[in-house]
Amino acid sequence: MNQFYKLYKRGINLGGWISQYSESAEKAGDPHFENFIKESDIAQIASFGLDHVRLPVDYMIFEQDDNPGVYDEAGLVYIDRCLEWCKKNKINLLLEMHHAPGYSFAGGSGNRLFDDPKQQQRFIDQWTFFTKRYIDERDNMAFELLNEVYDKDSTRWNALAARTVAAIREIDKERFIMIGGNMYGNPSCLKEINIIPDDDRIIYAFHYYDPLLFTHQFANWISFCHIMQKAEAYPTTITGISEFLKIHPEFESDPNVTNYIDKRIDYDHMRELLQPCIDFIKQTGKPLHCSEFGVIEVADIESRIRWHKDFYSILDEFEIGYSVWNYKLMNFSFVDENSEVVSKELFELTAGKK
């Protein structure tokens, strides 16, 4: 069993706190930042038996584009607080850059990180800053460099990740550093990540939300799910796709739709899609972590539980740690706006108690 897996085996994301927050909550001290996650939330997560939280961070909480290189303590305090709460409750923290200078997984014209050397240097400087700031918090805090990379191929991300790791290693030889693959962390892109062979504290990551027709049913940010407006169970054979494509031929080239015509979605299908992860572990011997996955909260709870149960069984078999999306709200919630648990069974399953 690798050391990272011992420390970061079963966790949950704190999305929506200091990442993907409302534009109205643009300054530190806003009630959203003060109240969305509290110490009691970390205590509740620990009480279920989870061993870590993944903390997505949007860089704008601590650095502004009109003042690059100047880091705001008023925003950094939320990371500090979360770390202290985690230590108090004997769980660990995975610090993850969700929105970086010049890059957001949501896309758009502002994505210029891989084209702009200045933005790349800002990105590297931010991580060296965090390395120095948290130099004494090695086992309590791991770093995940960037959320859901998407580029034409993996070349430019491999180069930037290597430079960032090198900068961190000049300061800290022992930090756990996580690198995800291209295409939003698709398992099929794990083979494209440049392995750093002589560093056993580099962890490799993927995300998993397949099939979107189930995990994102009714989601208004996934066009075909929003248009289809169709509830799906798990396991099942998804019906009605051929008829849908006759009306909406614009999705005829989208494998997220066409691959599921009369397709059974179940444990066997899930294992098939996760085969690249299994192959990666066997071929490289390197640790692997799934830092995001989940099922939208509008799906029936029994189906959510069955999907997660199958997923966890595969990850546990191959000693793949995980951070489920998401603790509070953000459409995949484990707790409601008042931090009341949505499903005790799902929480306990995630903690390995079921």
C-alpha positions in Angstrom: 0.0 0.0 0.0 1.5 3.4 -1.0 1.9 6.1 1.6 -0.4 8.6 -0.2 -3.3 6.0 -0.3 -2.9 5.6 3.5 -3.4 9.3 4.0 -5.8 10.2 1.2 -8.0 7.1 0.8 -11.5 8.4 1.1 -12.4 12.1 0.9 -14.8 14.7 -0.3 -14.6 18.0 -2.2 -15.4 21.4 -0.7 -16.4 22.9 -4.1 -18.4 26.1 -4.1 -16.6 27.7 -1.1 -13.5 29.5 -2.4 -14.0 28.2 -5.9 -16.9 28.6 -8.3 -18.5 31.2 -6.0 -20.9 33.9 -7.0 -19.5 37.0 -8.6 -21.3 39.0 -5.9 -19.0 37.3 -3.3 -15.8 38.8 -4.8 -14.0 40.0 -1.7 -12.7 38.2 1.3 -14.9 38.8 4.3 -18.0 38.3 2.3 -20.7 36.3 4.3 -20.4 33.5 1.7 -16.7 32.9 2.5 -17.3 33.2 6.2 -20.3 30.9 6.4 -20.4 28.4 3.5 -17.9 26.0 5.2 -17.3 26.1 9.0 -15.3 24.1 11.4 -18.4 22.1 12.2 -18.5 20.9 8.6 -15.0 19.6 8.8 -15.9 17.9 12.1 -19.0 16.3 10.4 -16.9 15.0 7.5 -14.4 13.5 10.0 -17.2 12.0 12.1 -18.3 9.9 9.2 -14.8 8.5 8.9 -13.4 10.3 5.8 -9.7 11.0 5.9 -9.4 14.1 3.8 -11.0 17.0 2.0 -10.1 18.3 -1.4 -10.2 22.1 -1.3 -10.7 23.7 -4.8 -9.3 27.2 -4.9 -9.9 29.9 -7.5 -6.7 32.0 -7.6 -8.8 35.3 -7.5 -9.4 34.7 -3.9 -5.8 35.5 -3.1 -4.3 37.3 -6.2 -5.8 39.9 -8.6 -5.0 40.2 -12.3 -4.2 43.9 -11.9 -1.7 43.2 -9.1 0.1 39.9 -10.0 2.5 38.4 -7.6 0.9 40.1 -4.6 -0.9 37.6 -2.4 -3.8 38.7 -0.2 -3.8 37.4 3.3 -7.5 38.2 3.6 -8.2 35.5 1.1 -5.4 33.1 2.1 -6.9 32.9 5.6 -9.6 30.6 4.3 -7.0 28.0 3.3 -5.2 28.5 6.6 -8.5 28.0 8.5 -9.4 24.9 6.6 -6.0 23.4 7.2 -6.2 24.1 11.0 -9.8 22.6 11.1 -8.5 19.5 9.3 -5.6 19.1 11.7 -7.8 19.5 14.7 -10.2 16.8 13.4 -7.3 14.6 12.3 -8.0 14.6 8.5 -5.8 15.8 5.7 -6.2 18.5 3.0 -5.7 18.2 -0.8 -5.2 21.8 -2.0 -6.3 22.1 -5.7 -6.1 25.0 -8.2 -9.5 25.0 -9.7 -9.2 28.3 -11.7 -5.6 29.3 -12.5 -4.3 32.5 -14.1 -5.3 32.2 -17.7 -7.2 28.9 -17.3 -10.6 27.6 -16.3 -12.0 24.2 -16.9 -15.2 25.9 -18.0 -13.3 27.2 -21.1 -13.9 30.4 -22.9 -11.8 33.0 -24.6 -9.8 33.7 -21.4 -8.1 30.4 -21.5 -4.6 31.4 -22.6 -2.4 29.6 -20.0 -0.8 27.3 -22.5 -0.1 30.1 -24.9 1.1 32.8 -22.5 4.5 32.5 -20.8 3.6 35.2 -18.3 0.5 33.3 -17.1 2.6 30.1 -16.9 5.1 31.9 -14.6 2.3 33.2 -12.4 1.0 29.7 -12.1 4.5 28.3 -11.1 5.0 31.3 -8.7 1.7 30.6 -7.0 2.7 27.0 -6.3 6.2 27.9 -5.1 4.5 30.4 -2.8 2.2 27.7 -1.4 5.2 25.4 -1.0 7.0 27.9 1.1 4.0 28.9 3.1 3.1 25.3 4.0 6.6 23.9 4.2 5.9 22.3 7.5 2.6 20.7 6.5 3.7 17.9 4.2 1.6 15.0 5.3 -1.3 17.2 6.3 -1.5 19.0 2.9 -0.9 17.6 -0.6 -1.0 19.7 -3.8 -3.1 19.1 -7.0 -1.7 21.4 -9.6 -4.7 22.1 -11.9 -8.3 21.0 -12.3 -9.5 19.4 -15.5 -6.9 20.3 -18.1 -8.2 20.5 -21.6 -5.9 21.2 -24.5 -5.5 19.9 -28.1 -3.0 17.3 -26.8 -1.0 16.7 -23.6 2.3 18.2 -24.8 2.0 21.7 -23.4 0.4 20.6 -20.1 3.2 18.0 -19.6 5.8 20.7 -20.0 4.1 23.1 -17.6 3.5 20.4 -15.0 7.1 19.3 -15.2 8.3 22.9 -14.7 6.0 23.4 -11.8 7.1 20.1 -10.1 10.7 21.1 -10.6 10.1 24.5 -8.9 8.3 22.9 -6.0 11.1 20.3 -5.6 13.8 23.0 -5.4 12.1 23.9 -2.1 10.4 20.7 -0.9 11.6 17.2 -1.8 8.8 15.5 0.1 5.5 17.1 -0.8 2.9 14.9 -2.4 2.0 16.5 -5.8 -0.9 15.4 -7.9 -1.0 15.7 -11.7 -4.1 15.0 -13.7 -4.5 14.1 -17.4 -5.9 15.9 -20.4 -9.5 16.0 -21.6 -10.9 17.0 -18.2 -9.0 14.2 -16.5 -10.4 11.5 -18.7 -9.0 8.0 -17.8 -8.2 7.4 -21.5 -5.6 10.3 -21.3 -3.6 8.8 -18.3 -1.3 7.2 -20.8 -0.3 10.6 -22.1 1.0 12.0 -18.8 4.7 12.2 -18.7 5.7 10.0 -15.7 8.4 11.3 -13.4 10.0 8.0 -12.7 12.3 8.8 -9.8 9.8 10.6 -7.6 7.5 8.4 -5.6 5.6 11.4 -4.2 4.0 12.3 -7.5 0.4 11.1 -7.6 -1.5 10.8 -10.9 -5.2 11.7 -11.1 -8.3 11.3 -13.1 -12.0 12.3 -13.0 -15.0 10.1 -13.7 -18.6 11.1 -14.5 -19.7 8.4 -17.0 -22.2 8.1 -18.4 -23.2 11.8 -18.4 -26.7 10.8 -19.4 -27.0 9.3 -16.0 -24.6 11.3 -13.7 -25.7 14.6 -15.2 -29.4 14.0 -16.0 -31.3 17.3 -16.4 -28.1 19.3 -15.9 -28.6 22.7 -17.6 -24.8 23.0 -18.4 -24.7 19.8 -20.4 -26.7 20.6 -23.5 -28.0 17.2 -24.4 -29.0 16.3 -20.9 -30.8 19.6 -20.5 -32.7 19.1 -23.8 -33.5 15.5 -23.2 -35.0 16.1 -19.7 -35.0 12.4 -19.0 -34.6 10.7 -15.6 -32.3 7.6 -15.6 -31.8 4.9 -13.0 -28.8 2.8 -12.3 -28.2 0.1 -13.5 -30.3 0.4 -16.7 -30.3 0.3 -20.4 -30.8 3.9 -21.6 -33.7 4.1 -24.0 -35.0 6.8 -26.4 -31.6 7.9 -27.7 -32.2 7.0 -31.4 -35.4 8.9 -31.3 -33.7 11.9 -29.6 -31.0 12.0 -32.3 -33.6 12.1 -35.1 -34.9 15.4 -33.5 -31.5 16.6 -32.5 -29.0 15.5 -35.1 -26.5 18.1 -33.8 -25.5 15.4 -31.2 -24.9 12.6 -33.8 -21.1 13.0 -33.4 -21.1 13.2 -29.6 -20.0 9.9 -28.1 -21.5 10.8 -24.8 -24.8 10.3 -26.5 -24.2 7.9 -29.4 -22.2 5.4 -27.3 -25.3 4.7 -25.2 -27.8 3.7 -27.8 -29.3 0.5 -26.4 -26.2 0.3 -24.1 -26.5 -1.3 -20.6 -24.9 0.8 -17.9 -23.8 -1.3 -15.0 -20.8 -2.6 -13.1 -19.3 -4.3 -16.2 -19.6 -1.2 -18.2 -18.0 0.9 -15.5 -15.1 -1.5 -15.2 -14.6 -1.4 -18.9 -14.4 2.4 -18.8 -12.0 2.3 -15.9 -9.7 -0.2 -17.6 -7.2 2.6 -18.6 -6.8 3.3 -14.9 -6.1 -0.4 -14.2 -3.7 -0.5 -17.1 -1.9 2.6 -15.9 -1.3 1.1 -12.4 -0.1 -2.2 -13.8 2.2 -0.6 -16.4 3.7 2.2 -14.3 3.4 1.1 -10.7 2.5 4.6 -9.8 -0.2 5.8 -7.4 -3.6 6.9 -8.8 -6.3 9.0 -7.3 -9.8 9.9 -8.5 -10.2 13.5 -7.4 -13.7 14.1 -8.8 -16.7 12.0 -9.5 -20.3 11.7 -8.6 -24.0 11.6 -9.5 -26.2 14.7 -9.7 -28.6 15.1 -6.7 -31.8 15.0 -8.8 -31.1 11.3 -9.6 -33.0 9.0 -7.3 -31.0 8.3 -4.2 -31.1 4.5 -4.5 -29.5 4.8 -8.0 -26.9 7.2 -6.7 -26.0 4.8 -4.0 -25.8 1.8 -6.4 -23.6 3.8 -8.8 -21.2 4.8 -6.0 -21.1 1.3 -4.6 -20.0 -0.1 -7.9 -17.4 2.7 -8.4 -15.9 2.3 -4.9 -15.6 -1.4 -5.2 -13.4 -1.0 -8.3 -11.3 1.7 -6.8 -10.8 -0.2 -3.6 -9.7 -3.3 -5.5 -6.8 -1.4 -7.1 -6.0 0.9 -4.1 -7.2 4.0 -5.8 -8.0 6.8 -3.4 -10.8 9.2 -4.1 -12.4 12.6 -3.4 -16.1 12.6 -4.2 -17.9 15.7 -5.6 -19.4 17.4 -3.6 -19.9 18.0 0.1 -22.3 21.0 0.0 -24.6 22.0 -2.8 -23.1 22.4 -6.3 -25.7 20.0 -7.7 -24.1 16.9 -6.3 -24.6 17.6 -2.6 -24.0 15.3 0.3 -25.4 18.0 2.6 -28.0 20.8 2.1 -27.5 24.5 2.5 -27.8 24.1 6.3 -25.2 21.3 6.3 -27.8 18.7 7.0 -26.9 15.3 5.6 -28.9 14.3 2.5 -28.3 10.5 2.8 -26.5 9.0 5.7 -26.2 5.7 3.7 -24.4 7.5 0.9 -22.0 9.2 3.3 -21.3 6.0 5.1 -20.7 4.2 1.9 -18.2 6.8 0.8 -16.4 6.4 4.1 -16.2 2.6 3.6 -18.7 1.7 6.2 -21.2 -0.1 3.9 
